[in-house]
Amino acid sequence: MGSKRQGKALLVAVILGNFYWSGQSVAAQEVGEFNLDPLVITAQRTETKELETPAAIEVYDRERIEKTGGANAYDILQNTLGVVTQSQGFNGTSMGTMTSKIMIRGVEKGTLVLVDGIAVNQDGKYNLEDIAADAIERIEVVKGGGAVLYGSEATGGVINIITRKNVQNSLKIAAGNYGKERYALNLGAGKFSLVAGYENRGEASPLSAPSASSTTFYDYGGGEHKNISWKYRFSDALTFTHNYSDNKHEYWQRDLKTTTYNGKISQINNYINHSNDFLLNYNKDGWRANLAYGTQEKDSRQGKVSLAGIIAAPQTTGWRKGHNTNIDVQKLFNLGRNKVIIGADYKKEDMDVFANTNSRRSKNHSTSVFQRDTYSLYASYDWAVTDVDNVLVNVRQTWARGVTGWQKNLDTAVESKVDNDNMRKFTPEINYLHKLSDTSSLYAKAGKSFRMPNLTQIFGSGELNPNVALKPEQGTHYELGYKLNEGKRTWRFALFNYRIKDSIDAVVVRDSNEVHSITYTNQDVRNTGAELSLGIEHDDNFSSAWGLMVHNPQNKSYTDYNDHAWHDAYGKVQLTGALNYKKDKFTSSLNANYVGKRTSNEKTQRKIRPQLFTDLHLTYTPTKEHKLYLHLNNLLDRKDITTNATSNYYTLGRNFILGYEYNF
């Protein structure tokens, strides 16, 4: 009850603060932080002002990133309007293949993540917690289906992360409760820049709780993260980037299903993840070209624990290594007031998989190799109908070829090979923008989106049953929006509606408390909602931001519910608020994110308590060389559920990290 009263009190304070400070705004002048008018690349694949872009976009520039106090991209985006985060570990940490998710407008598996224009999604995973905040120059969140210009995965939206070209030489050290430690080194010298970091993520309990379908739960036994990101600019047009990330996590499994263990540690799970991404980028005279290669490796190990506390030698239960090669070339043609973009891209995916499970299925101990080649042609025509009216038409044609899965059962030595039918999809989109004035605009958009099934969803692995007949998702999206920069205020409003046919989702079968099998199948999802946001610069020192989203996400799956009705899923209401203060050498930023009327997307558990995330970030800069900062997370010490299925995973309790930064 105390947490509920605290949450309501904070929301009341946020709303009252909004009305009070709105009344203090007087003479019109150019808005500072909340004048969201930087150059935006994502929405139209070319540099366009946010006010003149027919899409709902949230922009995190370098100043705003620092105010969040986030250590990585996942932390930064956690309080974004229209976005709901899901995590099986504290602060976005991964539990093997169960990685953190960024859900945009209620689409769980429809977020496309780009780093410098290249998709980093690999078999549906994008691990935003691996991208260090110090390496990021800007993040652009484009909400709503945007697959026409960027391809598969973007049925919910696009997150485009632009890395920094120049960094300030600095050294950071920080420590906090739960045993957390962070160290970072940033170097910039001419055409070369480097960001390197190490994080000890500490130890915490409990991470989760037993659910209706499982009597096991977990503690976080410790973990560490290492990252290196370096960049070399050969010229203003040609840049090479390499990003490396290494993660190790240990989870302690406790068991309530027998009186012998009675909550004791019964198993220790270790997860080791590595990723390497290489990118060569060219940008000059209307030409944009990217050549990228990335690898992502995930290793899962388990060690049984006896009642006497003896830990057995860890056994590899699952391993996978994926390789992605991307080539993307586009050309911008300026035809007077009109613009044309023509482009093509190619993506080669292949994945090696090892699975050793206790499943009763015949393929319980196997190696597998999957692969797919995807080709796309796309075009965009920006037609200036009048001085104040623009029509933007986008089209994309995608083909998937060579969709092949090869598997060998190591117990029986039986080999099998399956070729999937060629997949293809044509997706059109039309946008209309009307400039009401130099500071306001209206837009409307309608279009299609799609998402290709992941390789493991098609061919299976371990407990994953193959489903070679799995169809690509296809969505239809509509949106109306209004944007206004009014003196010291910025208003953004959007109405949206979408329906995604053949959405790809998992059907989990459990046997004696253990996962027996997982089969991916197609279902339908839909949503209708509205977003309203307001940014205010009250004076030279104080600014605030407020947001409200009301929507109705639903899904329909006969396999899950044994009927053909629509069922509620996720949350229906989101409220966000931010208070920012800066004076002389001191800055502070308070953020709150409330998600209410939550409903599980699993039939075994329906209602979930609301979430209320709170963060306070304070910095003190006595000189330009020195900075002290304090980040306080979960101020109300709430035990919020971070997942939306049968298992309950929790936020970390009230925690802090205190740091020092030296610039040289």
Beta strands, then each sheet from edge to edge (+ up, - down):
strand 1: 39-40
strand 2: 48-49
strand 3: 56-60
strand 4: 83-86
strand 5: 101-104
strand 6: 111-115
strand 7: 118-119
strand 8: 136-143
strand 9: 157-163
strand 10: 170-176
strand 11: 181-189
strand 12: 192-200
strand 13: 208-209
strand 14: 216-233
strand 15: 238-255
strand 16: 265-284
strand 17: 287-304
strand 18: 315-335
strand 19: 338-356
strand 20: 365-384
strand 21: 389-409
strand 22: 415-419
strand 23: 423-437
strand 24: 440-451
strand 25: 464-465
strand 26: 473-486
strand 27: 489-511
strand 28: 514-537
strand 29: 542-551
strand 30: 554-556
strand 31: 567-568
strand 32: 573-583
strand 33: 586-596
strand 34: 598-602
strand 35: 605-608
strand 36: 611-623
strand 37: 626-633
strand 38: 648-649
strand 39: 655-663
sheet 1: 1+ 2-
sheet 2: 3+ 8- 9+ 6+ 7-
sheet 3: 4+ 5-
sheet 4: 22+ 21- 20+ 19- 18+ 17- 16+ 15- 14+ 12- 11+ 10- 39+ 37- 36+ 33- 32+ 29- 28+ 25+
sheet 5: 22+ 21- 20+ 19- 18+ 17- 16+ 15- 14+ 12- 11+ 10- 39+ 37- 36+ 33- 32+ 29- 28+ 30- 31+
sheet 6: 13+ 38-
sheet 7: 22+ 21- 23+ 24- 26+ 27-
sheet 8: 34+ 35-
end
